[in-house]
């Protein structure tokens, strides 16, 4: 099959991805608590508008409205039997908009987390996770997605399950994790650990990286961590447009288009190839990012100080990639030397 | 694993055993915690002392290291699991002995939000701190919260949302409480990855809790204040 993203990666040295899905759909009237994926069928024109706005703002790649389109998530809305349909339609609407763009635009089939904890800590088995992701992947493939876009993952087990599902569907894929807890994912994965993880997969992604999380500064520190770990694959940076604020029943993210433009340029300097936004990133942000990427030359790798000076402070002093001596000491426990009496 | 590393829990003094239990909680060793709880009970400890001096104290340390980015969700889940096993033994005994109660919390993720990892952590850490927790699970409409509050009469309502698309629903619940004149009957705590203190204030919650450890500290603080207020009346 043709692999449009691999081709674009070979031809270009940066690619502008898209911005927020949820924030944009809210502005079109999506009610809090409702499943955005149902709009693929119920309000297709709104979804077309979402995609078209990203393309018109300069995105070379946009994500489909299928983030929560797995059986585990759709079950909440009694739609667990519509996974294939909702993903197919979400991708087909994307195909329609991309093909009408008049330039190459990649349709990336969004695959979000199941929301469950995987065994042995939780109840979701590897097999079931692969099955759910595979079902979603087949729907996205049928609808004409160019690539699977696994995002906002926090557990390495879930990332591996998604990789396996992409392999089963015969789809190229990209995968990002969300580093929102002291510079790591909620499950404790560091940027360095993720860079290692992708090298050990049987079906490696075309590109990997970070999305969402806490803010633009944290996200770029994570990208620097990937680079420092010797990442050979192209890197993805998709950070939030600032932090959420609440006004009159709506969520607004406080990052300005100017800030996101600075972030985009710095992301490229940090080593990211695919650069976009996440929550709160609207078309005006994307336009500013596109313009900045086109008008600025690639600069030297920024220092952490330069990042915080431009984009604000980090949410935590450390991110788990520091030398062992600098890491905080556990207050208890015996760690690896687990002593226990014989039963 | 060599023999000299083996620890015979029953051979430890009370103080050593309590120290050991804190290590075992930290390491998530469920069977060891169960055994230690039974040893202390056999030595005549009250269930309340075992709960507060060993389990709650141990989980407080886990909470601090979680808050400080030293432990992450997998380790905390293991620790909470070990704690729960100890609590399972103590719970009926605590009721029998009429031990003092910390307070009661009703908790659930809001409508549309399936992401219950954070909510579960808060529920487990709150139980670990001695609170009674009624877990409504995921995807709660405002009616479900109102019904549970009426039935359970808790001190605290906890709501969690992970997604930008579900965060605003917390305000729907709080607005309903206000409309029904019940807002001041409960301490309302909110949490979830995309939230922050400003959001918590803007929607009318009492506090935003960054993580499960902060939730426990905040809950203790508010419950103590509430009790003081009641005493002043």
Contacts between the chains, C-beta under 8 A, distances in Angstrom:
chain1	res1	chain2	res2	distance
A	20	B	164	7.4
A	22	B	163	6.6
A	22	B	164	4.3
A	22	B	165	4.4
A	23	B	164	5.8
A	25	B	165	7.5
A	26	B	164	7.5
A	26	B	165	6.8
A	26	B	168	8.0
A	30	B	165	6.9
A	32	B	110	8.0
A	32	B	111	7.4
A	32	B	112	6.7
A	32	B	165	6.3
A	32	B	166	5.9
A	32	B	167	7.3
A	32	B	168	4.2
A	32	B	169	4.3
A	32	B	172	7.1
A	33	B	110	6.6
A	33	B	111	3.4
A	33	B	112	3.3
A	33	B	113	7.5
A	33	B	141	7.7
A	33	B	165	7.6
A	33	B	166	5.7
A	33	B	169	4.9
A	34	B	112	6.2
A	34	B	165	7.8
A	35	B	112	6.9
A	36	B	165	6.3
A	68	B	114	8.0
A	72	B	114	6.9
A	73	B	114	5.5
A	75	B	114	8.0
A	76	B	112	6.8
A	76	B	114	5.2
A	76	B	138	7.1
A	76	B	139	5.1
A	77	B	112	7.9
A	115	B	114	4.1
A	115	B	115	4.8
A	115	B	116	7.4
A	115	B	117	7.9
A	117	B	77	7.3
A	117	B	117	6.0
A	121	B	74	5.5
A	121	B	77	5.1
A	121	B	78	7.3
A	122	B	77	7.8
A	154	B	73	7.8
A	180	B	193	5.4
A	181	B	69	6.7
A	181	B	72	6.6
A	181	B	73	7.9
A	181	B	211	7.9
A	182	B	68	7.7
A	182	B	69	2.8
A	183	B	69	7.4
A	184	B	69	7.3
A	184	B	72	6.5
A	186	B	72	6.9
A	186	B	73	5.2
A	186	B	117	6.9
A	186	B	193	7.8
A	187	B	72	5.9
A	187	B	73	5.3
A	187	B	74	5.9
A	188	B	71	7.9
A	188	B	72	3.0
A	188	B	73	6.9
A	188	B	74	6.4
A	188	B	75	7.5
A	243	B	196	5.8
A	244	B	164	6.8
A	244	B	167	7.0
A	244	B	194	5.3
A	244	B	195	7.1
A	244	B	196	6.8
A	244	B	199	6.0
A	245	B	198	6.1
A	245	B	199	6.9
A	245	B	202	7.3
A	246	B	167	8.0
A	246	B	168	7.4
A	246	B	171	7.5
A	246	B	198	7.4
A	246	B	199	5.0
A	246	B	202	3.9
A	246	B	203	6.0
A	247	B	202	7.7
A	249	B	168	6.2
A	249	B	171	6.9
A	250	B	168	7.0
A	251	B	164	5.7
A	251	B	167	6.0
A	251	B	168	6.2
A	251	B	199	8.0
A	279	B	164	4.9
A	279	B	194	6.7
A	280	B	164	7.7
A	316	B	69	5.7
A	318	B	69	7.1
A	320	B	69	7.6
A	328	B	68	6.1
A	328	B	69	7.3
A	328	B	70	5.1
A	329	B	70	7.6
A	330	B	26	7.3
A	330	B	65	6.1
A	330	B	70	5.6
A	330	B	71	7.4
A	331	B	26	7.7
A	331	B	61	5.1
A	331	B	64	6.4
A	331	B	65	5.4
A	331	B	70	7.4
A	332	B	22	5.5
A	332	B	23	5.6
A	332	B	25	7.7
A	332	B	26	3.7
A	332	B	58	7.5
A	332	B	61	5.0
A	332	B	62	7.6
A	332	B	65	7.5
A	333	B	23	5.4
A	333	B	26	3.5
A	333	B	27	4.7
A	334	B	23	5.9
A	334	B	27	6.3
A	335	B	27	7.8
A	337	B	5	7.6
A	338	B	27	6.2
A	338	B	29	7.8
A	339	B	1	7.4
A	339	B	5	4.2
A	339	B	6	6.8
A	339	B	7	5.9
A	340	B	1	7.7
A	340	B	6	7.1
A	340	B	7	6.9
A	340	B	29	6.7
A	340	B	32	6.5
A	341	B	6	4.4
A	341	B	7	5.1
A	341	B	8	5.3
A	341	B	9	6.6
A	342	B	6	5.9
A	343	B	31	8.0
